[in-house]
Amino acid sequence: MRNFFLFLIITFFTTQAFASIKDSIIENLKNTKNFTFSFEQNLNGKVENGNCVIEYPKKIFCKYNLKNNKILVSNGRSLVIKTSSNFYLYPIEKTPLNLILNKNYILRKMINSNNIIIENKIVSFNFTEDENEINIFFDKKTFDLIGWQTIDIFQNLNTTYLNSINKNQALKKNLFKLPTRE
């Protein structure tokens, strides 16, 4: 009987700690309008890095540290990936970024989710939408978004880690203007 009460007490405090961390992450995300960061991205074993700016909803600008001058830009409707030799234009709703850059979607999923994993330094939420599996990572201390992992409809594994995060900065007016083919 004593072990049963001990189990109930541990379960209660663990549940309260999870709820507190989850609520803090949700509140922090609600208060984030934009953020800048450096990143490391691993797409099926190919590692790239650079710097990005995200502005909600669905806007992103990334400049990769590559010789081919790769950039990725979304204006909220379309996504362009441009290098010195290639140009790709996609409707954003056809990409996992459509969900990752949609703060209201993430908040709704987090609020209704029991799919939370809390580890030493990272809190992870797992969602499945259409044919995309998405894991969103948050820092356990700062409650900031620190990365994501997606498995797309082609079974490509893409893991992105964020660092040097600065929130709610003044941004350039035309930062999310889509580049054109040259």
N, C-alpha and C positions, 0 to 999 in steps of 0.2 A: 504494500500500500504506500509505503514511504517513497519507493522508487517511482510509483505512478504520479505522486504529487510533485516530485522533483522533475519528472518528464514534463508535466503540465506547466510548471514555472519556467523551465528552459524554453519550451515551445512558445509561451506567451512573450517572453522578452526577445526571443529571436524574431518573431513575427513583428513586434513593435519596432525593432531595429531596422528590418527590411522596409517597413512602411515609412519610417522616418527618412531613410536614404532615398527611397523612391519619390516621396513628396518633395524633398529638397532638390532632386534632379529635375523634376517637373517644374517646380517654381523657377529654378535657374534658367531652364530652357524657355519658359514663357517670357522671361525678362531679356532674352537675347534677341536683338534685332539683326545683328550681323557679327561676324568675327573673322579675323585673319589668322593664318597659321602656316607653319611649314609642315610638309607631309612626306611620308614614305609610303609608296604604293607597291604592292606585290600582286601582279596579274599573272597567274599560272606560272610563278617562278621568275618572272622578269621584274626586276626592282627598278623603280623610277622615283625621283623625289623632286621637290620644288616648293613653291609657295602659292597659297590660295586665299581667296576672299569668298565668303558665303554671305549672302543677304537673303533673308526670308521674305517672300516665298520663292523658292526654286531658282535663285540666281547664284551663279558661281563663276569665278574667274581664276584659272590656275595657269601659272607659268612654270614649266618643267625645266629642270637643270640639265638640259640635253643640247647637244650640238645642232640638232635639227630645229631648234626654236619652237618646240611644241607648246601650244596653248590649248586650253579647254575653256569654253565660254558658254554659259546659258543665260538667256535673257528672261527665263521663266516659261517660255513656250518652245524654244528650239535649243538644240545643243550643237555646238561646232567644235570639232577637234581639227586643229590646223597645225601642220608642220611646214618646213621650207619646201617640201615636195608633195604633200598630200593635203586634201581638204575633205572633211566628212561633215555632213549636216544631217541631224536626226531630230524627229519630234521628241521632246523630252519625255513624253508619256510612254515612249517605247524603251526607256532605259531605267535601270534601278535608281538613278539619281532623281527621277520624278518623285519617288517616295522618300529618299534620304534628305532631299532639300525641301520637303514639305513639312514644316514644323507642326502644323495642325494635325496632320496624319500621325506623325511620331507621337505627339502628346496624347492623342486619342488611343493609339495602340498601347502606350505605356500605362495610361490610367486604367485601361481594361485588362491589363496583362498580369498574369501570375507567373509568367515566363521570365523571371528575373533570376540572374545568377550573380551572387556577390562573392568576389574573391578577395585576395589580399589588398589590391589597389584598384581593381576594375569592377564596375557594375555593368552587366550585359543584359540587354533585352533582345529577344529573338521573335521575329515576325515572319509570316509567310503571306505573300500577296500575289495573286495570280500564279505565275510560275517562278517567282523570285523569292529566295530565302534571304533574309536580311538580319544581321546581328549588329546592334548599335552599342558602342562602348562609351562609358562615362567614367571619369575619374572619381574615385570614392571619396576623396577629400574636398576637391574643388567643385564637384558635380558638373564639370564641363564635359561636353562631347569631345572624345579623344580618338574616335575612329569608328570604322564600320567594316563589315565583311559581307559580301554578297555572293550568291551563287545564282547566275542568270539562267535563262532558258536553254542556253547552250552548254551548261554545266561548267562555265568558266568561274574559277574562284578568284575573287578580287578582294584583297585586304588592304585597307588604308589606315595608317596611324597618323594622328595629328599631334603636333607639339608647338611650343612658343605661341600659345593662343592669346589673342587680344580681342576683347569683346566691345561691341557698340562704339566703333570708331567712325570718324567722319570719312566718307568714301568719295572718290572721284565721281563726278556726275555721269560720265559715259563709260564707266568701267565695264558694264555688262552689255555693251553694244557688240553685236555679232560681227566678227571679221568677215571680209569678203574674199572670194578667190582672187588671186593675183596672177 
